Amino acid sequence: MKHPSLFPVVLTVFLDMLGFGIVIPVLGPLFVDPASPLFSPEVPYATRTLLLGVVMGLYPLAQFFGAPILGALSDRFGRKWPLLISIAVNTLGYAMFAFGVGSGQFWLLAVSRVVAGLAGGNIAIAYSAIADVSDARTKVHNFGLVGMAFAVGFVLGPFFGGSLADPSLVSWFTIATPFWFAGLLGLVNLMAVLAFFRETLRERVHNPASLLTGVRNVRKAFTQPSLRSMFVVVFLLTFGFTCFTNFFQVFLIDRFQATPLQIGQVFAYVGLWIAFTQGALARLVSARASPSAVLRACSPLLAVALAGLIIPPTFGWLFLILPVISVSEGLIVPNLTAMVSALVGARSQGEIMGISQSVQALAMALPPAVAGVLSGFDPRAPLIAAAVVTLFGWGMLLRRSDAPIRDASHEG
């Protein structure tokens, strides 16, 4: 019999990714469009892209500090209330952002991203709840449901977001509408968890955590010899792809005068290919090649495709290059996770995954500011930077010898 909490957990993942995806196609136009309600037309383009980078980077930066605390609270007090807190604060963050857009208050946008980022751990708690209610027989099926919800939410989100910002579809749609709708989804999610979620944690554990837990995790990743080379690869590959996801929309606006609807269609297309890769292709590839071999093949392919995005003279040609990027990234992520997991023995899996999450959060927090500066000089620059950093990650991977599994808790 299925656990009653399975439905609200899967719904949480779906709605969270739907809300996340909804805002993707509108952030770029919100900042760089001269007609945006956020800035006066006199604000320079370079200033706009820099501020876009700051706003994009604040959420993962705040999450870098806040997520470990939320995770520790869910281990100590159960999954339900930390999950409700995370959803409620994220919903508040969307509402603050929407109000900031409508009133033209940049500071409110920045504060909303920090507030939401500090409580941005609902996906991690949802995965923990799935693990709580799954046994050896149902684990693959249950995590498969969550993976499907994640993928479908990410595919539909950008499409809905681009549509909700298009006044030609509905006269009262504005650039702020997607943020209000994302907040509404948060309220639906909150009510579903309140009504249907039953506590899943059986044995509560007091794991100490603080705002510096992420810093300690990153320090451990880059100072322990057995971990350093692998986490340099994790950092560089995550950094490179984040440059693409954050500032590709700015390139589309500059090169092709893309609308939010078109940007939403592009990112939905990317999400569809990633979902196909992780849902079907990854299993076929994993049966025939090791994680290391997959990474060594896909990383340079991803780098070349990222650089190739600046070549097409028309919008339609991008749809030939984007599947290469999506399939490569769709294979890189699970195989990168597998290689990180293989760094340690069974007793240290929780620790190594926590370290990996901190490294990836930092790698997602830094690119927006860097890409924002680069985009102010040339909108193609973030894509070139993404390709170069990905190539560096591939180079580090080639230099790395596959170390034997050991227990990281015994080091340092």
SULWOGI-V354051 format. One record per pair of residues at least 12 apart in sequence whose C-alpha atoms are under 6 Angstrom apart, sorted by sequence separation. I is the first residue (numbers start at 1). J is the second residue. D is the distance in whole Angstrom. If there is no record, write none. Layout:
BEGIN
i->I j->J d->D
i->I j->J d->D
END
This chain:
BEGIN
i->97 j->109 d->5
i->164 j->178 d->6
i->97 j->112 d->6
i->32 j->48 d->6
i->96 j->112 d->6
i->31 j->48 d->6
i->161 j->178 d->5
i->93 j->112 d->5
i->305 j->325 d->6
i->93 j->116 d->5
i->302 j->325 d->5
i->90 j->116 d->5
i->302 j->328 d->6
i->89 j->116 d->6
i->298 j->328 d->5
i->86 j->119 d->5
i->86 j->120 d->6
i->86 j->122 d->6
i->295 j->332 d->6
i->83 j->122 d->6
i->291 j->335 d->5
i->282 j->331 d->6
i->277 j->327 d->6
i->62 j->114 d->5
i->66 j->118 d->4
i->274 j->326 d->5
i->278 j->330 d->6
i->273 j->326 d->6
i->274 j->327 d->6
i->277 j->330 d->5
i->59 j->113 d->5
i->63 j->117 d->4
i->67 j->121 d->5
i->55 j->110 d->6
i->58 j->113 d->6
i->59 j->114 d->5
i->62 j->117 d->5
i->63 j->118 d->5
i->58 j->114 d->6
i->62 j->118 d->5
i->270 j->326 d->6
i->274 j->330 d->5
i->63 j->120 d->6
i->59 j->117 d->4
i->344 j->405 d->5
i->345 j->406 d->6
i->343 j->405 d->5
i->344 j->406 d->5
i->345 j->407 d->5
i->342 j->405 d->6
i->344 j->407 d->5
i->344 j->408 d->6
i->38 j->104 d->4
i->37 j->104 d->6
i->132 j->200 d->6
i->129 j->200 d->6
i->101 j->176 d->6
i->307 j->384 d->5
i->98 j->176 d->5
i->307 j->387 d->6
i->98 j->179 d->5
i->306 j->387 d->5
i->98 j->180 d->6
i->303 j->387 d->4
i->94 j->179 d->6
i->303 j->390 d->6
i->95 j->183 d->6
i->303 j->391 d->6
i->94 j->183 d->5
i->91 j->183 d->5
i->91 j->186 d->5
i->299 j->394 d->6
i->162 j->260 d->5
i->163 j->261 d->5
i->162 j->261 d->4
i->162 j->264 d->5
i->159 j->264 d->5
i->158 j->264 d->4
i->159 j->265 d->5
i->158 j->267 d->6
i->159 j->268 d->6
i->158 j->268 d->6
i->155 j->268 d->5
i->155 j->271 d->5
i->9 j->126 d->6
i->155 j->272 d->6
i->80 j->199 d->6
i->242 j->364 d->6
i->78 j->201 d->6
i->151 j->275 d->5
i->239 j->363 d->5
i->243 j->367 d->6
i->238 j->363 d->6
i->239 j->364 d->6
i->76 j->204 d->5
i->235 j->363 d->5
i->251 j->379 d->5
i->75 j->204 d->6
i->76 j->205 d->5
i->75 j->205 d->5
i->76 j->206 d->5
i->21 j->154 d->5
i->14 j->149 d->5
i->18 j->153 d->4
i->22 j->157 d->4
i->72 j->207 d->6
i->10 j->146 d->5
i->14 j->150 d->5
i->17 j->153 d->5
i->18 j->154 d->6
i->21 j->157 d->4
i->22 j->158 d->5
i->13 j->150 d->6
i->17 j->154 d->5
i->21 j->158 d->5
i->25 j->162 d->6
i->22 j->160 d->6
i->23 j->161 d->6
i->217 j->355 d->5
i->14 j->153 d->5
i->18 j->157 d->4
i->22 j->161 d->4
i->243 j->382 d->6
i->244 j->383 d->6
i->69 j->209 d->5
i->69 j->210 d->6
i->218 j->359 d->6
i->243 j->386 d->5
i->214 j->358 d->5
i->65 j->211 d->5
i->240 j->386 d->4
i->65 j->214 d->6
i->240 j->389 d->5
i->64 j->214 d->6
i->240 j->390 d->5
i->236 j->389 d->6
i->237 j->390 d->5
i->237 j->393 d->6
i->236 j->393 d->5
i->233 j->393 d->5
i->19 j->182 d->5
i->12 j->189 d->6
i->8 j->193 d->6
i->8 j->197 d->6
i->5 j->197 d->5
i->5 j->198 d->5
i->28 j->249 d->6
i->28 j->250 d->6
i->26 j->260 d->6
i->25 j->260 d->5
i->25 j->263 d->5
i->25 j->264 d->5
i->64 j->361 d->5
i->60 j->361 d->6
i->61 j->365 d->5
i->60 j->365 d->5
i->57 j->365 d->5
i->57 j->368 d->5
i->56 j->368 d->6
i->53 j->368 d->4
i->54 j->369 d->5
i->53 j->369 d->4
i->53 j->372 d->5
i->50 j->372 d->4
i->49 j->372 d->5
i->50 j->373 d->5
i->49 j->376 d->6
i->46 j->376 d->4
END
